[in-house]
Amino acid sequence: MGLREDVTEVLELFHLYRPDVSYVQGMTYPVIVLTITVGKVKAFTIFSNMVLVNPFFKRLFTFEPNFILILARTFDHLLLESY
């Protein structure tokens, strides 16, 4: 199996493991890095723990509206400061 298949498998397993969170755009990137670094089995474990235990990632990937609004405003502020 290649990297694409391994990443797809990790994401599909996560969707089956936690259908309440499922899959959202952006999950692929950390899964790619983890899969390259530690392999797909450990990548699944680390990614699952990262999303379910770390409040930042959990709120990000479950699209908690207030959290997303705070992030958007923060990015807007930072972008305005840089220009």
Kinemage of the C-alpha trace (Angstrom):
@kinemage 1
@onewidth
@group {chain A} dominant
@subgroup {mainchain}
@vectorlist {calphas} color= white
{ca met a 1} P 0.000 0.000 0.000
{ca gly a 2} L 1.101 3.518 -0.726
{ca leu a 3} L 0.824 6.647 1.347
{ca arg a 4} L -2.494 7.682 -0.202
{ca glu a 5} L -4.101 4.365 0.666
{ca asp a 6} L -2.685 4.393 4.201
{ca val a 7} L -3.948 7.927 4.868
{ca thr a 8} L -7.362 7.062 3.447
{ca glu a 9} L -7.521 3.990 5.665
{ca val a 10} L -6.622 5.980 8.792
{ca leu a 11} L -9.280 8.585 8.031
{ca glu a 12} L -11.923 5.969 7.209
{ca leu a 13} L -11.171 4.109 10.435
{ca phe a 14} L -11.418 7.339 12.398
{ca his a 15} L -14.806 8.010 10.791
{ca leu a 16} L -15.982 4.540 11.839
{ca tyr a 17} L -14.468 4.900 15.308
{ca arg a 18} L -15.984 8.327 15.967
{ca pro a 19} L -18.899 9.014 13.601
{ca asp a 20} L -19.905 11.940 15.812
{ca val a 21} L -16.724 13.712 14.709
{ca ser a 22} L -16.457 11.935 11.317
{ca tyr a 23} L -14.184 13.521 8.720
{ca val a 24} L -13.714 17.199 7.979
{ca gln a 25} L -11.469 19.017 5.584
{ca gly a 26} L -8.049 19.577 7.083
{ca met a 27} L -7.733 16.253 8.890
{ca thr a 28} L -5.683 14.860 6.033
{ca tyr a 29} L -2.660 17.054 6.683
{ca pro a 30} L -1.799 15.902 10.210
{ca val a 31} L -2.625 12.300 9.249
{ca ile a 32} L -0.168 12.479 6.332
{ca val a 33} L 2.621 13.728 8.599
{ca leu a 34} L 1.844 11.127 11.249
{ca thr a 35} L 1.603 8.282 8.742
{ca ile a 36} L 4.943 9.153 7.167
{ca thr a 37} L 6.555 9.505 10.576
{ca val a 38} L 5.179 6.577 12.583
{ca gly a 39} L 3.150 4.379 10.204
{ca lys a 40} L -0.590 4.033 9.811
{ca val a 41} L -1.366 2.074 12.997
{ca lys a 42} L 0.359 4.516 15.324
{ca ala a 43} L -0.885 7.418 13.186
{ca phe a 44} L -4.463 6.330 13.865
{ca thr a 45} L -3.827 6.108 17.602
{ca ile a 46} L -2.011 9.431 17.845
{ca phe a 47} L -4.505 11.240 15.621
{ca ser a 48} L -7.477 9.857 17.554
{ca asn a 49} L -5.962 10.924 20.861
{ca met a 50} L -4.996 14.303 19.439
{ca val a 51} L -8.538 15.035 18.261
{ca leu a 52} L -10.387 13.579 21.224
{ca val a 53} L -8.141 14.678 24.097
{ca asn a 54} L -6.696 17.999 22.956
{ca pro a 55} L -9.381 20.691 23.337
{ca phe a 56} L -7.965 22.797 20.493
{ca phe a 57} L -8.173 20.040 17.893
{ca lys a 58} L -11.473 18.696 19.158
{ca arg a 59} L -13.104 22.102 18.877
{ca leu a 60} L -11.451 22.733 15.515
{ca phe a 61} L -12.515 19.468 13.903
{ca thr a 62} L -16.029 19.475 15.354
{ca phe a 63} L -16.508 23.023 14.071
{ca glu a 64} L -17.623 24.493 17.357
{ca pro a 65} L -19.110 27.786 16.094
{ca asn a 66} L -17.818 30.134 18.804
{ca phe a 67} L -14.328 28.658 18.596
{ca ile a 68} L -14.227 28.980 14.811
{ca leu a 69} L -15.376 32.601 15.114
{ca ile a 70} L -12.587 33.326 17.603
{ca leu a 71} L -10.023 31.744 15.267
{ca ala a 72} L -11.318 33.714 12.280
{ca arg a 73} L -11.171 36.985 14.195
{ca thr a 74} L -7.672 36.167 15.439
{ca phe a 75} L -6.453 35.465 11.900
{ca asp a 76} L -8.073 38.670 10.650
{ca his a 77} L -6.345 40.656 13.396
{ca leu a 78} L -2.962 39.057 12.694
{ca leu a 79} L -3.275 39.598 8.962
{ca leu a 80} L -4.171 43.258 9.442
{ca glu a 81} L -1.133 43.736 11.705
{ca ser a 82} L 1.214 42.264 9.121
{ca tyr a 83} L 0.280 44.779 6.429
